[in-house]
Amino acid sequence: MKPIPHTLIQKVVGKHLRDLRLAQGLSQEELAYRAGMHPTYISGIERGRRNPSITNFYYLAHALDVHPKQLIPSIPLDNKGEENDD
């Protein structure tokens, strides 16, 4: 089985972060402030252009008041990259 491309994983994780942020009514700027990050870094994660460290996942989880495991969406192993390029 071929591994899932890292770019696909980053896009799926970024979209999930965006969905969580919007569900709480937060702007990227507010999330960045709460997490101690720069808004352009949040934007990069949400667009799938950045690969955040595990430490940053903890900061983001704290800022969103969720458990860190809630930031990692499930991606089917047979996914071949059919996600839309937002």
All heavy atoms as an XYZ file, in Angstrom:
689
protein
N       0.839     -1.176      0.000
C       0.000      0.000      0.000
C       0.886      1.243      0.000
O       1.850      1.338      0.739
C      -0.902     -0.010      1.235
C      -1.808      1.168      1.301
S      -2.993      1.284      2.669
C      -2.833     -0.207      3.574
N       0.545      2.176     -0.860
C       1.296      3.417     -0.970
C       0.914      4.367      0.168
O      -0.265      4.503      0.483
C       0.977      4.054     -2.318
C       1.851      5.203     -2.679
C       1.540      5.662     -4.088
C       2.413      6.839     -4.441
N       2.128      7.333     -5.779
N       1.886      5.033      0.805
C       1.560      5.952      1.905
C       0.782      7.169      1.404
O       0.892      7.562      0.246
C       2.920      6.362      2.461
C       3.900      6.055      1.397
C       3.323      4.958      0.561
N       0.017      7.743      2.296
C      -0.730      8.959      1.985
C       0.266     10.108      1.833
O       1.143     10.286      2.683
C      -1.730      9.276      3.111
C      -2.716      8.131      3.286
C      -2.476     10.574      2.829
C      -3.583      8.240      4.522
N       0.163     10.889      0.772
C       1.097     12.015      0.589
C       1.016     13.009      1.750
O      -0.080     13.319      2.225
C       0.624     12.670     -0.708
C      -0.250     11.677     -1.381
C      -0.816     10.799     -0.312
N       2.181     13.492      2.174
C       2.202     14.424      3.301
C       1.419     15.698      2.992
O       0.818     16.298      3.878
C       3.635     14.742      3.744
C       4.380     15.659      2.835
N       5.011     15.219      1.707
C       4.562     16.998      2.889
C       5.568     16.236      1.092
N       5.316     17.335      1.782
N       1.387     16.109      1.729
C       0.635     17.310      1.374
C      -0.857     17.112      1.589
O      -1.551     18.043      2.012
C       0.909     17.727     -0.078
O       0.636     16.614     -0.941
C       2.340     18.180     -0.259
N      -1.350     15.921      1.327
C      -2.765     15.630      1.566
C      -3.060     15.662      3.063
O      -4.069     16.231      3.487
C      -3.152     14.273      0.985
C      -4.572     13.811      1.303
C      -5.600     14.774      0.732
C      -4.799     12.407      0.772
N      -2.188     15.075      3.852
C      -2.379     15.077      5.302
C      -2.424     16.513      5.813
O      -3.302     16.880      6.596
C      -1.270     14.276      6.010
C      -1.375     12.792      5.627
C      -1.338     14.460      7.522
C      -0.199     11.956      6.058
N      -1.502     17.355      5.369
C      -1.464     18.747      5.807
C      -2.744     19.478      5.422
O      -3.278     20.268      6.206
C      -0.240     19.459      5.228
C       1.053     19.029      5.881
C       2.279     19.629      5.248
O       3.328     19.037      5.330
N       2.186     20.766      4.607
N      -3.270     19.222      4.220
C      -4.506     19.879      3.789
C      -5.693     19.438      4.629
O      -6.527     20.261      5.030
C      -4.773     19.594      2.311
C      -3.892     20.370      1.389
C      -4.208     20.060     -0.057
C      -3.263     20.811     -0.970
N      -3.577     20.558     -2.378
N      -5.786     18.145      4.915
C      -6.904     17.631      5.707
C      -6.829     18.165      7.135
O      -7.835     18.596      7.707
C      -6.929     16.087      5.685
C      -7.955     15.539      6.654
C      -7.217     15.585      4.267
N      -5.646     18.169      7.714
C      -5.466     18.689      9.075
C      -5.785     20.189      9.101
O      -6.462     20.679     10.004
C      -4.044     18.413      9.597
C      -3.754     19.195     10.878
C      -3.856     16.923      9.833
N      -5.326     20.924      8.111
C      -5.588     22.352      8.049
C      -7.064     22.674      7.925
O      -7.577     23.586      8.592
N      -7.773     21.935      7.082
C      -9.210     22.148      6.933
C      -9.930     21.839      8.243
O     -10.849     22.553      8.642
C      -9.773     21.290      5.811
C     -11.263     21.510      5.587
C     -11.807     20.623      4.503
C     -13.287     20.837      4.257
N     -14.123     20.982      5.426
N      -9.480     20.796      8.920
C     -10.091     20.426     10.195
C      -9.865     21.525     11.243
O     -10.786     21.888     11.976
C      -9.514     19.084     10.667
C     -10.133     18.562     11.906
N     -11.444     18.163     11.976
C      -9.622     18.385     13.153
C     -11.714     17.756     13.205
N     -10.623     17.882     13.933
N      -8.660     22.065     11.295
C      -8.374     23.163     12.220
C      -9.275     24.352     11.905
O      -9.861     24.956     12.814
C      -6.901     23.577     12.142
C      -6.513     24.785     13.012
C      -6.691     24.473     14.488
C      -5.091     25.217     12.708
N      -9.405     24.680     10.641
C     -10.275     25.794     10.232
C     -11.713     25.544     10.679
O     -12.372     26.436     11.206
C     -10.212     25.981      8.720
C     -11.070     27.124      8.221
C     -10.914     27.282      6.700
N     -11.583     28.474      6.244
C     -12.855     28.518      5.832
N     -13.579     27.412      5.811
N     -13.394     29.644      5.437
N     -12.208     24.333     10.466
C     -13.577     23.999     10.880
C     -13.761     24.161     12.389
O     -14.775     24.699     12.844
C     -13.937     22.574     10.453
C     -14.059     22.411      8.947
O     -14.170     23.436      8.226
O     -14.039     21.251      8.483
N     -12.780     23.703     13.173
C     -12.851     23.855     14.627
C     -12.846     25.326     15.034
O     -13.605     25.749     15.907
C     -11.688     23.129     15.305
C     -11.712     21.610     15.300
C     -10.382     21.053     15.807
C     -12.862     21.087     16.141
N     -11.986     26.083     14.393
C     -11.885     27.519     14.700
C     -13.191     28.232     14.379
O     -13.717     28.987     15.200
C     -10.725     28.143     13.897
C     -10.619     29.646     14.053
C      -9.464     30.223     13.248
N      -9.548     30.019     11.820
C     -10.336     30.730     10.996
N     -11.139     31.673     11.466
N     -10.312     30.500      9.695
N     -13.733     27.972     13.197
C     -14.969     28.638     12.794
C     -16.155     28.209     13.650
O     -17.040     29.026     13.934
C     -15.248     28.365     11.314
C     -14.280     29.025     10.333
C     -14.597     28.588      8.908
C     -14.306     30.541     10.470
N     -16.174     26.950     14.075
C     -17.260     26.464     14.938
C     -17.303     27.232     16.255
O     -18.358     27.361     16.874
C     -17.099     24.970     15.194
N     -16.145     27.757     16.665
C     -16.080     28.545     17.900
C     -16.203     30.042     17.635
O     -16.119     30.852     18.554
C     -14.780     28.241     18.647
C     -14.731     26.829     19.178
C     -13.568     26.608     20.126
O     -13.028     27.546     20.706
N     -13.199     25.360     20.300
N     -16.378     30.397     16.369
C     -16.539     31.803     16.026
C     -15.277     32.624     16.167
O     -15.344     33.830     16.407
N     -14.127     31.991     16.012
C     -12.849     32.687     16.171
C     -12.261     33.086     14.826
O     -12.356     32.339     13.854
C     -11.832     31.789     16.882
C     -12.165     31.340     18.297
C     -11.105     30.371     18.798
C     -12.285     32.531     19.230
N     -11.639     34.240     14.791
C     -10.859     34.634     13.619
C      -9.484     33.968     13.713
O      -9.085     33.483     14.783
C     -10.688     36.152     13.585
O      -9.894     36.574     14.682
N      -8.763     33.986     12.612
C      -7.386     33.479     12.657
C      -6.548     34.313     13.616
O      -5.703     33.781     14.328
C      -6.752     33.514     11.263
C      -7.301     32.481     10.323
C      -6.660     32.537      8.949
O      -6.045     33.538      8.568
N      -6.812     31.463      8.192
N      -6.813     35.597     13.646
C      -6.060     36.486     14.531
C      -6.298     36.137     16.000
O      -5.353     36.114     16.792
C      -6.434     37.946     14.269
C      -5.970     38.477     12.927
C      -6.857     38.055     11.745
O      -7.952     37.474     11.956
O      -6.438     38.298     10.608
N      -7.559     35.874     16.351
C      -7.875     35.534     17.742
C      -7.263     34.195     18.128
O      -6.707     34.052     19.218
C      -9.383     35.522     17.977
C      -9.781     35.184     19.407
C      -9.285     36.159     20.469
O      -9.007     37.335     20.153
O      -9.163     35.748     21.640
N      -7.353     33.202     17.248
C      -6.740     31.904     17.536
C      -5.230     32.067     17.694
O      -4.631     31.512     18.613
C      -7.066     30.882     16.445
C      -6.413     29.513     16.611
C      -6.793     28.854     17.937
C      -6.773     28.612     15.429
N      -4.633     32.825     16.793
C      -3.184     33.049     16.870
C      -2.805     33.701     18.200
O      -1.841     33.280     18.848
C      -2.731     33.919     15.703
N      -3.565     34.707     18.604
C      -3.293     35.383     19.873
C      -3.378     34.400     21.035
O      -2.483     34.347     21.888
C      -4.283     36.536     20.068
C      -4.168     37.188     21.421
C      -3.127     38.068     21.700
C      -5.091     36.908     22.422
C      -3.003     38.650     22.960
C      -4.978     37.488     23.677
C      -3.934     38.357     23.941
O      -3.811     38.925     25.181
N      -4.448     33.608     21.057
C      -4.639     32.653     22.155
C      -3.547     31.586     22.190
O      -3.191     31.098     23.262
C      -5.994     31.966     22.021
C      -7.167     32.863     22.290
C      -8.455     32.090     22.156
N      -9.630     32.933     22.376
C     -10.852     32.456     22.504
N     -11.082     31.154     22.437
N     -11.857     33.279     22.693
N      -3.050     31.208     21.014
C      -2.039     30.146     20.934
C      -0.614     30.687     20.997
O       0.340     29.910     21.027
C      -2.233     29.346     19.646
N      -0.450     32.009     20.994
C       0.883     32.598     21.016
C       1.620     32.426     19.702
O       2.832     32.227     19.673
N       0.860     32.503     18.606
C       1.424     32.325     17.268
C       1.094     33.540     16.412
O       0.316     34.392     16.807
C       0.840     31.065     16.618
C       1.157     29.801     17.369
S       0.311     28.393     16.625
C       0.790     27.118     17.792
N       1.667     33.580     15.228
C       1.389     34.665     14.300
C       0.212     34.262     13.406
O       0.115     33.093     13.016
C       2.629     34.949     13.441
C       2.575     36.269     12.762
N       1.913     36.450     11.564
C       3.069     37.475     13.112
C       2.023     37.712     11.209
N       2.727     38.358     12.133
N      -0.674     35.198     13.068
C      -1.817     34.856     12.219
C      -1.437     34.236     10.868
O      -2.158     33.374     10.358
C      -2.529     36.198     12.014
C      -2.147     37.018     13.193
C      -0.752     36.587     13.549
N      -0.301     34.651     10.309
C       0.089     34.060      9.023
C       0.484     32.588      9.186
O       0.345     31.811      8.249
C       1.238     34.836      8.348
O       2.356     34.894      9.231
C       0.799     36.229      7.960
N       0.952     32.208     10.376
C       1.267     30.805     10.635
C      -0.021     29.989     10.687
O      -0.096     28.904     10.112
C       2.051     30.682     11.949
C       2.505     29.271     12.246
C       3.508     28.665     11.502
C       1.916     28.536     13.273
C       3.922     27.373     11.769
C       2.322     27.244     13.549
C       3.327     26.669     12.795
O       3.725     25.382     13.060
N      -1.051     30.525     11.352
C      -2.348     29.856     11.397
C      -2.894     29.703      9.980
O      -3.372     28.634      9.591
C      -3.352     30.635     12.286
C      -2.840     30.764     13.720
C      -4.735     29.987     12.241
C      -2.667     29.468     14.463
N      -2.810     30.753      9.201
C      -3.264     30.709      7.811
C      -2.523     29.624      7.023
O      -3.136     28.877      6.255
C      -3.056     32.076      7.145
O      -3.369     32.015      5.778
N      -1.237     29.545      7.221
C      -0.438     28.529      6.525
C      -0.836     27.114      6.897
O      -0.883     26.228      6.039
N      -1.136     26.892      8.164
C      -1.593     25.565      8.597
C      -2.927     25.254      7.935
O      -3.114     24.176      7.358
C      -1.742     25.491     10.131
C      -0.403     25.652     10.836
C      -2.381     24.150     10.527
C      -0.521     25.824     12.345
N      -3.851     26.208      8.000
C      -5.189     25.973      7.463
C      -5.182     25.742      5.957
O      -6.037     25.027      5.440
C      -6.115     27.142      7.820
C      -6.449     27.185      9.294
C      -7.468     28.259      9.645
O      -7.926     28.997      8.743
O      -7.823     28.343     10.843
N      -4.234     26.316      5.249
C      -4.138     26.117      3.804
C      -3.312     24.884      3.435
O      -3.146     24.580      2.255
C      -3.543     27.358      3.139
C      -4.496     28.549      3.177
C      -3.937     29.784      2.498
N      -2.756     30.276      3.208
C      -1.542     30.411      2.666
N      -1.330     30.121      1.411
N      -0.534     30.852      3.392
N      -2.801     24.188      4.440
C      -2.010     22.997      4.171
C      -0.596     23.288      3.727
O       0.081     22.430      3.166
N      -0.129     24.488      3.991
C       1.222     24.899      3.583
C       2.254     24.753      4.702
O       3.448     24.815      4.451
C       1.214     26.355      3.131
C       0.221     26.686      2.050
C       0.788     26.379      0.679
N      -0.041     26.953     -0.365
C      -0.831     26.224     -1.155
N      -0.902     24.936     -1.003
N      -1.545     26.803     -2.092
N       1.769     24.611      5.935
C       2.664     24.477      7.082
C       2.446     23.125      7.740
O       1.338     22.592      7.733
C       2.411     25.584      8.111
C       2.566     27.009      7.627
C       3.980     27.363      7.214
N       4.950     27.161      8.260
C       5.653     28.112      8.828
N       5.483     29.363      8.476
N       6.523     27.826      9.758
N       3.494     22.606      8.334
C       3.445     21.329      9.027
C       3.770     21.602     10.503
O       4.937     21.614     10.897
C       4.470     20.372      8.408
C       4.344     18.979      8.938
O       3.357     18.625      9.570
N       5.358     18.164      8.667
N       2.739     21.865     11.313
C       2.992     22.269     12.700
C       3.623     21.163     13.540
O       3.361     19.979     13.322
C       1.602     22.635     13.236
C       0.655     21.897     12.378
C       1.303     21.771     11.030
N       4.435     21.576     14.481
C       5.065     20.627     15.397
C       4.039     20.103     16.396
O       2.969     20.690     16.577
C       6.210     21.304     16.150
O       5.678     22.262     17.059
N       4.382     19.042     17.066
C       3.514     18.490     18.102
C       3.324     19.513     19.223
O       2.232     19.635     19.786
C       4.054     17.135     18.628
C       2.997     16.424     19.464
C       5.335     17.311     19.406
C       1.836     15.908     18.682
N       4.343     20.288     19.506
C       4.232     21.339     20.519
C       3.178     22.361     20.110
O       2.332     22.754     20.926
C       5.595     22.036     20.721
O       6.563     21.061     21.081
C       5.510     23.116     21.790
N       3.194     22.759     18.851
C       2.206     23.722     18.382
C       0.799     23.141     18.390
O      -0.168     23.873     18.595
C       2.578     24.257     17.009
C       3.714     25.250     17.088
O       4.005     25.790     18.156
N       4.377     25.493     15.976
N       0.671     21.830     18.180
C      -0.644     21.208     18.296
C      -1.182     21.363     19.717
O      -2.361     21.629     19.921
C      -0.607     19.723     17.919
C      -0.898     19.476     16.474
C       0.111     19.109     15.618
C      -2.188     19.599     15.973
C      -0.156     18.882     14.278
C      -2.467     19.378     14.649
C      -1.446     19.018     13.792
N      -0.322     21.226     20.697
C      -0.756     21.407     22.083
C      -1.171     22.852     22.348
O      -2.170     23.100     23.012
C       0.326     20.951     23.065
C       0.236     19.473     23.353
C       0.799     18.542     22.494
C      -0.444     19.006     24.468
C       0.693     17.183     22.736
C      -0.555     17.656     24.726
C       0.009     16.749     23.863
O      -0.111     15.406     24.115
N      -0.410     23.812     21.828
C      -0.782     25.219     21.985
C      -2.121     25.507     21.321
O      -2.964     26.218     21.872
C       0.289     26.141     21.407
C       1.603     26.129     22.144
C       2.796     26.300     21.455
C       1.669     25.948     23.521
C       4.016     26.303     22.116
C       2.886     25.942     24.186
C       4.052     26.124     23.481
O       5.253     26.130     24.131
N      -2.327     24.967     20.120
C      -3.593     25.171     19.409
C      -4.752     24.516     20.151
O      -5.832     25.096     20.263
C      -3.492     24.627     17.981
C      -2.610     25.429     17.040
C      -2.304     24.628     15.778
C      -3.267     26.762     16.694
N      -4.529     23.314     20.657
C      -5.582     22.623     21.402
C      -5.970     23.430     22.640
O      -7.159     23.597     22.934
C      -5.118     21.227     21.802
N      -4.982     23.932     23.344
C      -5.258     24.750     24.527
C      -6.048     26.000     24.131
O      -7.007     26.380     24.803
C      -3.957     25.122     25.224
C      -4.153     25.961     26.440
N      -4.610     25.446     27.638
C      -3.961     27.289     26.642
C      -4.700     26.425     28.515
N      -4.314     27.548     27.941
N      -5.638     26.640     23.040
C      -6.311     27.859     22.584
C      -7.760     27.591     22.181
O      -8.626     28.462     22.330
C      -5.541     28.466     21.413
N      -8.027     26.384     21.666
C      -9.386     26.014     21.258
C     -10.160     25.312     22.373
O     -11.323     24.970     22.188
C      -9.325     25.103     20.026
C      -8.880     25.769     18.727
C      -8.525     24.717     17.686
C      -9.955     26.717     18.217
N      -9.492     25.064     23.488
C     -10.087     24.366     24.625
C     -10.609     22.982     24.227
O     -11.739     22.603     24.525
C     -11.202     25.206     25.260
C     -11.575     24.712     26.653
O     -10.699     24.132     27.331
O     -12.744     24.887     27.056
N      -9.754     22.243     23.509
C     -10.064     20.864     23.112
C      -8.869     19.982     23.466
O      -7.761     20.476     23.699
C     -10.379     20.737     21.597
C     -11.589     21.578     21.224
C      -9.176     21.110     20.743
N      -9.081     18.680     23.486
C      -7.981     17.743     23.695
C      -7.144     17.712     22.413
O      -7.702     17.758     21.313
C      -8.537     16.347     24.002
C      -7.495     15.411     24.514
N      -6.606     14.773     23.679
C      -7.191     15.023     25.768
C      -5.797     14.018     24.390
N      -6.128     14.152     25.674
N      -5.821     17.629     22.517
C      -4.978     17.625     21.312
C      -5.379     16.573     20.275
O      -5.278     16.819     19.076
C      -3.570     17.364     21.859
C      -3.614     17.914     23.239
C      -5.009     17.635     23.741
N      -5.873     15.428     20.722
C      -6.243     14.397     19.746
C      -7.410     14.831     18.864
O      -7.588     14.301     17.774
C      -6.537     13.065     20.427
C      -7.786     13.030     21.250
C      -7.952     11.672     21.893
C      -9.209     11.611     22.744
N      -9.337     10.324     23.404
N      -8.174     15.836     19.309
C      -9.273     16.338     18.498
C      -8.793     17.165     17.303
O      -9.575     17.457     16.411
C     -10.228     17.166     19.352
C     -11.031     16.328     20.313
C     -11.953     17.177     21.159
O     -11.611     17.539     22.271
N     -13.099     17.497     20.596
N      -7.524     17.515     17.288
C      -6.973     18.269     16.162
C      -6.554     17.368     15.004
O      -6.277     17.865     13.916
C      -5.771     19.106     16.613
C      -6.051     20.218     17.606
C      -4.760     20.938     17.955
C      -7.070     21.192     17.055
N      -6.501     16.063     15.248
C      -6.056     15.128     14.217
C      -7.265     14.388     13.646
O      -7.827     13.513     14.306
C      -5.050     14.098     14.782
C      -3.914     14.790     15.526
C      -4.538     13.185     13.678
C      -3.015     15.638     14.673
N      -7.679     14.732     12.425
C      -8.818     14.042     11.833
C      -8.416     12.668     11.310
O      -7.237     12.404     11.048
C      -9.222     14.957     10.678
C      -7.942     15.605     10.272
C      -7.150     15.772     11.556
N      -9.383     11.816     11.164
C      -9.145     10.495     10.595
C      -9.056     10.615      9.075
O      -9.873     11.293      8.448
C     -10.282      9.555     10.980
O     -10.103      8.306     10.387
N      -8.049      9.994      8.495
C      -7.884      9.976      7.045
C      -7.853      8.509      6.621
O      -6.975      7.766      7.058
C      -6.581     10.673      6.603
C      -6.542     12.113      7.110
C      -6.443     10.627      5.091
C      -5.229     12.812      6.871
N      -8.807      8.063      5.803
C      -8.812      6.660      5.378
C      -7.499      6.276      4.694
O      -6.950      7.049      3.909
C      -9.981      6.583      4.391
C     -10.825      7.767      4.697
C      -9.909      8.824      5.237
N      -7.004      5.100      5.003
C      -5.733      4.658      4.431
C      -5.799      4.460      2.925
O      -4.781      4.495      2.251
C      -5.280      3.360      5.103
C      -4.867      3.491      6.560
C      -4.499      2.126      7.127
C      -3.696      4.448      6.718
N      -7.008      4.276      2.392
C      -7.129      4.094      0.951
C      -7.350      5.413      0.220
O      -7.585      5.441     -0.979
C      -8.257      3.124      0.617
C      -9.623      3.623      1.070
O      -9.685      4.623      1.808
O     -10.624      2.999      0.694
N      -7.228      6.530      0.944
C      -7.424      7.841      0.345
C      -6.319      8.084     -0.675
O      -5.143      7.953     -0.385
C      -7.390      8.917      1.440
C      -7.884     10.243      0.942
O      -7.520     10.664     -0.144
N      -8.696     10.891      1.723
N      -6.710      8.460     -1.859
C      -5.735      8.662     -2.930
C      -5.599     10.134     -3.308
O      -5.125     10.458     -4.373
C      -6.141      7.842     -4.137
C      -6.192      6.361     -3.815
C      -6.165      5.540     -5.060
C      -6.247      4.065     -4.846
N      -6.509      3.529     -3.569
N      -6.079     11.015     -2.437
C      -5.902     12.431     -2.691
C      -7.051     13.075     -3.412
O      -6.862     14.068     -4.089
N      -8.251     12.538     -3.254
C      -9.405     13.108     -3.956
C      -9.955     14.361     -3.302
O     -10.886     14.942     -3.800
C     -10.550     12.074     -4.045
C     -10.275     10.958     -5.025
C      -9.532      9.786     -4.402
O      -9.453      9.712     -3.162
O      -9.024      8.961     -5.146
N      -9.371     14.810     -2.188
C      -9.888     15.991     -1.513
C      -9.790     17.189     -2.453
O      -8.895     17.288     -3.273
C      -9.069     16.301     -0.242
C      -9.694     15.755      1.010
C      -9.620     14.242      1.090
O      -8.886     13.653      0.311
O     -10.323     13.673      1.923
N     -10.724     18.116     -2.256
C     -10.713     19.352     -3.031
C      -9.547     20.213     -2.592
O      -9.180     20.240     -1.437
C     -12.007     20.133     -2.830
C     -13.195     19.388     -3.374
O     -13.071     18.609     -4.321
N     -14.366     19.614     -2.800
N      -8.995     20.954     -3.519
C      -7.903     21.869     -3.207
C      -8.488     23.228     -2.905
O      -8.753     24.018     -3.791
C      -6.950     21.951     -4.397
C      -5.665     22.662     -4.066
O      -5.365     22.820     -2.863
O      -4.946     23.064     -4.992
N      -8.756     23.496     -1.612
C      -9.410     24.742     -1.197
C      -8.463     25.900     -1.278
O      -7.436     25.998     -0.864
C      -9.957     24.628      0.231
C     -11.099     23.626      0.299
O     -11.711     23.380     -0.749
O     -11.363     23.126      1.405
